Amino acid sequence: MKKTKKPMSAIFTLISIGAVILVMVYMNQSKQADKLKETSLEKLSEVEKLLELDLDKDYPQTPRDVAKLHGDMTRLLYSGVEDDEIKDLAIKIRDLYDDEFLNTSSEEQYLTNLYTDIALWNRVDRRIEYNLVVNEEDEEIYELDGKNYATAFVSFTITEKGQTSELRRYIMRKDNEDKWKVLGWEYLSDSQD
Protein backbone atom coordinates (compact mmCIF):
# COMPACT_ATOMS: atom_id res chain seq x y z
CA MET A 1 0.00 0.00 0.00
CA LYS A 2 2.79 2.43 0.77
CA LYS A 3 4.31 1.92 -2.68
CA THR A 4 1.11 2.95 -4.42
CA LYS A 5 0.75 6.13 -2.35
CA LYS A 6 4.23 7.44 -3.18
CA PRO A 7 3.76 7.41 -6.95
CA MET A 8 0.28 8.95 -6.54
CA SER A 9 1.63 11.76 -4.36
CA ALA A 10 4.51 12.35 -6.80
CA ILE A 11 2.05 12.51 -9.71
CA PHE A 12 -0.20 14.85 -7.74
CA THR A 13 2.80 17.09 -6.93
CA LEU A 14 3.87 17.21 -10.60
CA ILE A 15 0.32 18.02 -11.69
CA SER A 16 0.11 20.76 -9.05
CA ILE A 17 3.44 22.28 -10.13
CA GLY A 18 2.34 22.12 -13.76
CA ALA A 19 -0.97 23.82 -12.92
CA VAL A 20 0.82 26.60 -11.01
CA ILE A 21 3.18 27.16 -13.97
CA LEU A 22 0.25 27.29 -16.41
CA VAL A 23 -1.58 29.81 -14.20
CA MET A 24 1.55 31.97 -13.97
CA VAL A 25 2.09 31.88 -17.74
CA TYR A 26 -1.57 32.75 -18.32
CA MET A 27 -1.42 35.66 -15.87
CA ASN A 28 1.77 36.97 -17.48
CA GLN A 29 0.20 36.79 -20.96
CA SER A 30 -2.91 38.54 -19.68
CA LYS A 31 -0.84 41.36 -18.19
CA GLN A 32 1.07 41.81 -21.45
CA ALA A 33 -2.17 41.82 -23.44
CA ASP A 34 -3.66 44.38 -21.04
CA LYS A 35 -0.56 46.59 -21.40
CA LEU A 36 -0.77 46.44 -25.19
CA LYS A 37 -4.47 47.25 -25.07
CA GLU A 38 -3.86 50.13 -22.66
CA THR A 39 -1.08 51.56 -24.86
CA SER A 40 -3.32 51.23 -27.90
CA LEU A 41 -6.16 53.02 -26.10
CA GLU A 42 -3.80 55.81 -25.00
CA LYS A 43 -2.70 56.35 -28.60
CA LEU A 44 -6.30 56.19 -29.76
CA SER A 45 -7.44 58.75 -27.23
CA GLU A 46 -4.47 60.99 -28.11
CA VAL A 47 -5.35 60.77 -31.81
CA GLU A 48 -9.00 61.47 -31.03
CA LYS A 49 -8.03 64.54 -28.95
CA LEU A 50 -5.89 65.90 -31.77
CA LEU A 51 -8.58 65.27 -34.35
CA GLU A 52 -11.14 67.06 -32.22
CA LEU A 53 -8.84 70.06 -31.74
CA ASP A 54 -10.40 73.12 -33.39
CA LEU A 55 -7.41 74.93 -34.86
CA ASP A 56 -9.59 77.86 -35.92
CA LYS A 57 -10.34 78.62 -32.26
CA ASP A 58 -7.39 77.00 -30.44
CA TYR A 59 -4.42 77.49 -32.72
CA PRO A 60 -1.04 77.24 -30.94
CA GLN A 61 0.19 80.68 -29.90
CA THR A 62 3.98 80.34 -30.15
CA PRO A 63 6.36 78.77 -32.65
CA ARG A 64 7.37 76.32 -29.92
CA ASP A 65 3.71 75.28 -29.46
CA VAL A 66 3.28 74.77 -33.21
CA ALA A 67 6.44 72.63 -33.32
CA LYS A 68 5.21 70.57 -30.36
CA LEU A 69 1.80 69.97 -31.95
CA HIS A 70 3.37 69.06 -35.29
CA GLY A 71 5.82 66.74 -33.50
CA ASP A 72 2.98 65.03 -31.61
CA MET A 73 1.03 64.50 -34.83
CA THR A 74 4.11 63.21 -36.66
CA ARG A 75 4.87 60.79 -33.81
CA LEU A 76 1.36 59.39 -33.95
CA LEU A 77 1.45 59.02 -37.73
CA TYR A 78 4.69 57.03 -37.44
CA SER A 79 3.83 54.97 -34.38
CA GLY A 80 1.26 52.54 -35.70
CA VAL A 81 -2.11 54.32 -35.66
CA GLU A 82 -4.92 52.72 -37.63
CA ASP A 83 -5.12 53.33 -41.39
CA ASP A 84 -8.42 55.19 -41.15
CA GLU A 85 -6.88 57.58 -38.61
CA ILE A 86 -3.81 58.27 -40.76
CA LYS A 87 -5.79 60.19 -43.38
CA ASP A 88 -7.71 62.26 -40.83
CA LEU A 89 -4.54 63.11 -38.92
CA ALA A 90 -2.62 63.84 -42.13
CA ILE A 91 -5.32 66.28 -43.27
CA LYS A 92 -5.31 67.89 -39.81
CA ILE A 93 -1.52 68.34 -39.77
CA ARG A 94 -1.75 70.30 -43.04
CA ASP A 95 -3.64 73.00 -41.11
CA LEU A 96 -0.28 73.84 -39.51
CA TYR A 97 1.45 74.41 -42.88
CA ASP A 98 2.18 77.72 -44.55
CA ASP A 99 0.40 78.24 -47.89
CA GLU A 100 3.73 78.24 -49.73
CA PHE A 101 4.56 74.85 -48.22
CA LEU A 102 1.08 73.51 -49.04
CA ASN A 103 1.51 74.54 -52.67
CA THR A 104 4.53 72.23 -53.08
CA SER A 105 2.19 69.23 -53.39
CA SER A 106 -1.53 68.61 -53.67
CA GLU A 107 -3.40 66.95 -50.84
CA GLU A 108 -3.66 63.77 -52.91
CA GLN A 109 0.09 63.71 -53.64
CA TYR A 110 0.87 64.48 -50.00
CA LEU A 111 -1.29 61.56 -48.82
CA THR A 112 0.25 59.20 -51.40
CA ASN A 113 3.76 60.16 -50.29
CA LEU A 114 2.83 59.85 -46.62
CA TYR A 115 1.23 56.40 -47.02
CA THR A 116 4.29 55.21 -48.96
CA ASP A 117 6.64 56.53 -46.28
CA ILE A 118 4.64 54.99 -43.44
CA ALA A 119 4.51 51.65 -45.29
CA LEU A 120 8.31 51.70 -45.59
CA TRP A 121 8.63 52.42 -41.87
CA ASN A 122 6.21 49.59 -41.03
CA ARG A 123 8.10 47.16 -43.27
CA VAL A 124 11.30 47.65 -41.22
CA ASP A 125 9.37 47.92 -37.94
CA ARG A 126 10.48 51.52 -37.39
CA ARG A 127 8.46 53.74 -35.04
CA ILE A 128 8.65 57.16 -33.45
CA GLU A 129 8.28 56.47 -29.75
CA TYR A 130 8.74 59.94 -28.22
CA ASN A 131 9.10 63.54 -29.22
CA LEU A 132 10.17 66.54 -27.23
CA VAL A 133 10.60 70.24 -27.98
CA VAL A 134 14.24 71.05 -27.20
CA ASN A 135 16.98 73.69 -27.56
CA GLU A 136 14.88 76.63 -26.44
CA GLU A 137 18.05 78.72 -26.21
CA ASP A 138 18.64 78.22 -29.97
CA GLU A 139 15.17 79.31 -31.06
CA GLU A 140 14.97 82.48 -33.09
CA ILE A 141 12.32 84.97 -34.10
CA TYR A 142 13.41 87.34 -36.84
CA GLU A 143 12.11 89.56 -39.62
CA LEU A 144 13.02 89.14 -43.27
CA ASP A 145 11.53 91.11 -46.17
CA GLY A 146 8.78 92.45 -43.90
CA LYS A 147 7.67 88.99 -42.71
CA ASN A 148 8.17 87.37 -39.30
CA TYR A 149 9.98 84.02 -39.16
CA ALA A 150 10.81 81.69 -36.29
CA THR A 151 12.62 78.45 -35.59
CA ALA A 152 11.93 75.72 -33.06
CA PHE A 153 13.48 72.29 -32.46
CA VAL A 154 11.92 68.87 -31.86
CA SER A 155 13.84 65.73 -30.96
CA PHE A 156 12.29 62.43 -32.06
CA THR A 157 13.21 59.11 -30.43
CA ILE A 158 12.97 56.35 -33.02
CA THR A 159 13.06 52.60 -32.47
CA GLU A 160 14.02 50.12 -35.13
CA LYS A 161 16.72 47.62 -34.27
CA GLY A 162 17.82 49.93 -31.51
CA GLN A 163 16.95 53.40 -30.38
CA THR A 164 18.15 56.55 -32.14
CA SER A 165 17.15 60.17 -32.10
CA GLU A 166 16.64 62.74 -34.82
CA LEU A 167 16.66 66.48 -34.31
CA ARG A 168 14.39 68.51 -36.54
CA ARG A 169 14.58 72.29 -36.87
CA TYR A 170 11.26 73.81 -37.91
CA ILE A 171 11.13 77.02 -39.89
CA MET A 172 7.88 78.95 -39.47
CA ARG A 173 6.38 82.15 -40.80
CA LYS A 174 3.54 84.26 -39.46
CA ASP A 175 0.58 84.39 -41.78
CA ASN A 176 -1.94 87.21 -42.31
CA GLU A 177 -3.93 86.02 -39.26
CA ASP A 178 -0.83 86.20 -36.98
CA LYS A 179 -0.58 82.41 -36.79
CA TRP A 180 2.80 80.71 -36.95
CA LYS A 181 2.71 78.27 -39.88
CA VAL A 182 5.26 75.60 -40.73
CA LEU A 183 7.22 76.62 -43.81
CA GLY A 184 9.46 73.54 -43.68
CA TRP A 185 12.00 71.69 -41.57
CA GLU A 186 15.44 70.23 -41.75
CA TYR A 187 17.16 67.40 -39.94
CA LEU A 188 20.26 68.27 -37.97
CA SER A 189 23.02 65.89 -36.99
CA ASP A 190 23.66 65.23 -33.29
CA SER A 191 26.85 67.29 -33.43
CA GLN A 192 25.02 70.46 -34.46
CA ASP A 193 23.37 72.79 -31.97
C-alpha positions in Angstrom: 0.0 0.0 0.0 2.8 2.4 0.8 4.3 1.9 -2.7 1.1 3.0 -4.4 0.8 6.1 -2.3 4.2 7.4 -3.2 3.8 7.4 -6.9 0.3 8.9 -6.5 1.6 11.8 -4.4 4.5 12.4 -6.8 2.1 12.5 -9.7 -0.2 14.8 -7.7 2.8 17.1 -6.9 3.9 17.2 -10.6 0.3 18.0 -11.7 0.1 20.8 -9.0 3.4 22.3 -10.1 2.3 22.1 -13.8 -1.0 23.8 -12.9 0.8 26.6 -11.0 3.2 27.2 -14.0 0.3 27.3 -16.4 -1.6 29.8 -14.2 1.6 32.0 -14.0 2.1 31.9 -17.7 -1.6 32.7 -18.3 -1.4 35.7 -15.9 1.8 37.0 -17.5 0.2 36.8 -21.0 -2.9 38.5 -19.7 -0.8 41.4 -18.2 1.1 41.8 -21.5 -2.2 41.8 -23.4 -3.7 44.4 -21.0 -0.6 46.6 -21.4 -0.8 46.4 -25.2 -4.5 47.3 -25.1 -3.9 50.1 -22.7 -1.1 51.6 -24.9 -3.3 51.2 -27.9 -6.2 53.0 -26.1 -3.8 55.8 -25.0 -2.7 56.4 -28.6 -6.3 56.2 -29.8 -7.4 58.8 -27.2 -4.5 61.0 -28.1 -5.4 60.8 -31.8 -9.0 61.5 -31.0 -8.0 64.5 -29.0 -5.9 65.9 -31.8 -8.6 65.3 -34.3 -11.1 67.1 -32.2 -8.8 70.1 -31.7 -10.4 73.1 -33.4 -7.4 74.9 -34.9 -9.6 77.9 -35.9 -10.3 78.6 -32.3 -7.4 77.0 -30.4 -4.4 77.5 -32.7 -1.0 77.2 -30.9 0.2 80.7 -29.9 4.0 80.3 -30.1 6.4 78.8 -32.7 7.4 76.3 -29.9 3.7 75.3 -29.5 3.3 74.8 -33.2 6.4 72.6 -33.3 5.2 70.6 -30.4 1.8 70.0 -31.9 3.4 69.1 -35.3 5.8 66.7 -33.5 3.0 65.0 -31.6 1.0 64.5 -34.8 4.1 63.2 -36.7 4.9 60.8 -33.8 1.4 59.4 -34.0 1.4 59.0 -37.7 4.7 57.0 -37.4 3.8 55.0 -34.4 1.3 52.5 -35.7 -2.1 54.3 -35.7 -4.9 52.7 -37.6 -5.1 53.3 -41.4 -8.4 55.2 -41.2 -6.9 57.6 -38.6 -3.8 58.3 -40.8 -5.8 60.2 -43.4 -7.7 62.3 -40.8 -4.5 63.1 -38.9 -2.6 63.8 -42.1 -5.3 66.3 -43.3 -5.3 67.9 -39.8 -1.5 68.3 -39.8 -1.7 70.3 -43.0 -3.6 73.0 -41.1 -0.3 73.8 -39.5 1.4 74.4 -42.9 2.2 77.7 -44.5 0.4 78.2 -47.9 3.7 78.2 -49.7 4.6 74.8 -48.2 1.1 73.5 -49.0 1.5 74.5 -52.7 4.5 72.2 -53.1 2.2 69.2 -53.4 -1.5 68.6 -53.7 -3.4 66.9 -50.8 -3.7 63.8 -52.9 0.1 63.7 -53.6 0.9 64.5 -50.0 -1.3 61.6 -48.8 0.2 59.2 -51.4 3.8 60.2 -50.3 2.8 59.8 -46.6 1.2 56.4 -47.0 4.3 55.2 -49.0 6.6 56.5 -46.3 4.6 55.0 -43.4 4.5 51.6 -45.3 8.3 51.7 -45.6 8.6 52.4 -41.9 6.2 49.6 -41.0 8.1 47.2 -43.3 11.3 47.6 -41.2 9.4 47.9 -37.9 10.5 51.5 -37.4 8.5 53.7 -35.0 8.6 57.2 -33.4 8.3 56.5 -29.7 8.7 59.9 -28.2 9.1 63.5 -29.2 10.2 66.5 -27.2 10.6 70.2 -28.0 14.2 71.1 -27.2 17.0 73.7 -27.6 14.9 76.6 -26.4 18.0 78.7 -26.2 18.6 78.2 -30.0 15.2 79.3 -31.1 15.0 82.5 -33.1 12.3 85.0 -34.1 13.4 87.3 -36.8 12.1 89.6 -39.6 13.0 89.1 -43.3 11.5 91.1 -46.2 8.8 92.5 -43.9 7.7 89.0 -42.7 8.2 87.4 -39.3 10.0 84.0 -39.2 10.8 81.7 -36.3 12.6 78.5 -35.6 11.9 75.7 -33.1 13.5 72.3 -32.5 11.9 68.9 -31.9 13.8 65.7 -31.0 12.3 62.4 -32.1 13.2 59.1 -30.4 13.0 56.3 -33.0 13.1 52.6 -32.5 14.0 50.1 -35.1 16.7 47.6 -34.3 17.8 49.9 -31.5 17.0 53.4 -30.4 18.1 56.5 -32.1 17.1 60.2 -32.1 16.6 62.7 -34.8 16.7 66.5 -34.3 14.4 68.5 -36.5 14.6 72.3 -36.9 11.3 73.8 -37.9 11.1 77.0 -39.9 7.9 78.9 -39.5 6.4 82.1 -40.8 3.5 84.3 -39.5 0.6 84.4 -41.8 -1.9 87.2 -42.3 -3.9 86.0 -39.3 -0.8 86.2 -37.0 -0.6 82.4 -36.8 2.8 80.7 -37.0 2.7 78.3 -39.9 5.3 75.6 -40.7 7.2 76.6 -43.8 9.5 73.5 -43.7 12.0 71.7 -41.6 15.4 70.2 -41.8 17.2 67.4 -39.9 20.3 68.3 -38.0 23.0 65.9 -37.0 23.7 65.2 -33.3 26.9 67.3 -33.4 25.0 70.5 -34.5 23.4 72.8 -32.0 
